[in-house]
């Protein structure tokens, strides 16, 4: 069973027919092309997705569930005209298609960050419709403050929160609510240099300081005068933090850097403040 145990195979499956229909409707109206479903389980979403008449590959790590779902789909006459391929595979190791497709999934809460990182690193999908833990969905969409992971990928993806899903909508019932979110790949990225940009975002989030200006200046990547002019121009409050910036803010901030090391303000001394927090906003999912 490799690193997974039988308990790890367990997942909180969506059981509310109205919410299942809402997910299907969202996939139908906002996405196109073949569908790759992550964590098919017993087929609560697989069968409604199959009715869309698009090629569908359903991934399920549990061999018994995968076999059972495959047999059910073959026996269902409603799916005769639809290509449904049930694959027993580990999402984290599965090679996604190299052609445009849509990703749909009810993500296991304990693997949320790993799976989202895997999806973001894949190159060909155009839209992802995911059910994840509520706090993750909220932070991913930047509601109440964006995480470092969101800021790192914002120039390439548009994250949106569709709705909250009560814990009672799942079987077994989890201890927290879930959220339905979408990730759309931008046709024109806001930034071209991915690795350098992501290193910059990480440096800002992890820099010491009581506010955004101190944290950015500590990286030594932006000139003090340019930074303060940018803050005034965008009407960013003095006590703002990295989590408070938008995708467009990060793209503009990235364009401010690029100065030679000798022309930027020296890093601020590493001081500890009574209210200082090392990581402003979750750096995870």
N, C-alpha and C positions, 0 to 999 in steps of 0.2 A: 503493500500500500504506500510505499515511499514515505514522504513526510506527512501524509494525510492519515488521520485515523477515521474510524467510522463516524465518530462524533463530528469531525470536520466536514464530512459529506452532508451533514444536516444543514438545512437552510430554512429561512422563514418564507414560505411560499405565499404569494398573493392569492387570497381566497374570496375577495369581494368582487362579484361579477360587474358591478358598476365601475369600479376602478380598473378592472381588466379591460373593459370596453373603452375607458378613457385612454389607457396606454395604447390600445390598438388604433384609436382615432388619431392620437398624436403622431404615431408612426405613419399612418396613412396620409395625413395632411402636411407634415413637415419634412418627410424624407422620401427618397426614391432609390430604386435599384435593389439588388439582392440584399438579404438580411442575414446578419450573423448574430444569433442569440447566445448570450453568455449565461450559463447556469440554467438549463431548461427544466431540470427537476422532473415533475410529473406532467409537464405540458400545459400548465395554467395559462401561460402566455403563448406557448408554441402553437397551439391549435388556432387561436384567434389570429395570430400573425400569418399562419398558413392560408387563412381565408382571404388574405390580401392578394393572393395569386402571384406573388413574387418568389423567386428562388430563395430558399431558407435553409441555413445550416444551423442546427441546434447543438450546442456543446453541453455535455453533462459528464462530470467526472466520475459519478457513481455508475459502475457497469450495470448493476441491476436496474436502476432507474432508466438508463439509456436503452437497454434492451426492451424494457416494458413500454417505454414511450414509442419506440420504433414500431413495435407490434400494434399498438393502439392506432397510430397514424396510418399504417397500412390497411387496417381493418375499417377505417373511417372513409366511406365513399365520398364524403364532402371534400376530401383532399386528393382525389384522383388526378385532377388537372394541375396539381401543384407539386413542384419538386421540393421535397423536404428530406434533408439528409441529417440524421441524428448521429453525432460523432461523440464517442466516449473519449474525452480529452481534458487535460488540465489547462484551464484558461491561460495561466501564466506561462505555459510552454507552447501553446498552440500558435502556429504561424498564421497570421491573418491574411486574407486574400490580398493580392497585389493590384487588384482592380477596384474601382469605386464601389462602395457598399455602405450599408447602414448597420450600426451596432445597437443591439437592444439587450437589456439584461436586468434582472433582479439580483443585485450584487450581494453576496454574503457579507454581512457587516464586518466580520473579523478579517476579511481580506480586501476591504474597500480601498485603502490607500495603494496596496500593491497592484490591484486590478486597474485602478484609474491611471496609475503611472504606466502600466503596460499599454492601455488603450491610447494614451496620449503619445506614446513613443511610436505607435504604428503610423504608417504613412498614407494609406490609401482610402480609409473610410472618410465619408463626408459629413455624417451626422451620427451622434450617439444619443440614445434615449435610455436613461438609467434610473433604476430605483436604488437609492442608497440611504444610509442612516440620515435622519433629518438634519442634524448639525453639520454633517458633511455637505449635504445639498445646499444648505443655506450659506455656508462659508464659500463653497465652490462658486456660487453665483454672486458672491460679493455682498450678500445681504447682511448688514451688521458688521461688515469688515471682511476683507478678503485675506485668505491665507497666503503664505509664501508660494505654495504650489500653484495657486490660481494666478498670482501675479507673474510667476515664471512662464506660464503658458498663455496668458491673455493675448499677446500679440498675434497668436496663431489660431486661437479658438475663442468663440463667443459662448460663455456659460450662462444658462438661464434656468431659473427655478419655475417649474410648472405648477406644482401644488404639493401640499402636505398630505401624507398618507397615515392615518391613525394606526397604531400598533394592532388594534383589534381587527384590522383588515387582513392579517396574516395568520397562517397556521404552521407551526405553533406560534403563539403570540409572543413577540419580542418584548424586551423591557423598555424600548424607546420607539418613538414614531419614525417613519421613513419620509423621504422626499422624492418626488419625481422631477428629474432635471434633464436638460438637453445640453449637448455640446456640439456646436456647429463649427466646422473648419472654415476659417476666413478665406475668401477668394484671393484677397490681397493682404498679406501679413503686415502688421503695423511696424514690425522690426525684421531685419533680414539676418542679423548675426545672432543665431540662437544661443550657442554655448557662451559667448562673452556676455550677452544680455542676461542670461540666467545666472551667471556668476555674479554679475552686478546686483541683481535683485537679492540674491542670497546674502551678499555682503551688506546691503542696506538693512535687511531684516535682522541680521545677526550683530549689527554694530551697536555699541553701547550709546546711551543718550536718552534724554527725557522727551525728545520730540523729533520729528522728521528731519528738520534742518540739521540738528546735531548728528543724527545717524548718517545722513548722506555725506556731510562734510568729513566725517570720520573715515569714510572710504577713500578719501583723497582723489576722487574721480571727477568732481565737479567744482568749478571755481566758485568761491563764496559770493561774489557779486552776481554771477549768472544765476546761481541758485535763488538768492533772495528776490531777484527780479522776476524769476519764474514763479515763485510762490505768490508774489503780489499779483502778477498777471492772471493767475488761475484762482485767485482769492482763496487760497488754501489756508486754513486757520493756523495760528502760531503753534498750537499744541497738537496738531495732526500727527498721526502715526503712519507707518507704511501701509497698514491694513486699510486706511481710509482713502487711498488713491484709487483711481479708475484705470482701466486699460489704456485710455488715451493719455492719462497723466504719466504712466510708466513709459510709454513710447516717447513722449516729449522729454521726459527726464533723461532717458537713454541718449537722446540726441544732444543733450547738454554736455555729456561727457565726451571723451575723445581728445581732451586737451593733453598736452605733454605733462609729464609728472612735475616738471619745474614750474608750471604755470598755475597749478591748482593750489588751493589752500592746504596747509599742512594738517594732518589728522589731529583731532582734538585729543588731549591727554585722556587716558583711560581712568575716569573717575567713577566712583560708585555713588549713586544717589539713593536716598531713603526709599523713594518710590519707583526706582528703576526696575524694569523687567527686561531680561535678556532677550526674550523673543516676543515681539508685539504681534499678537495674532498667531494662530497655530501654523506651524511650518509643515504640518502634514496635510492630510486630506481635509 
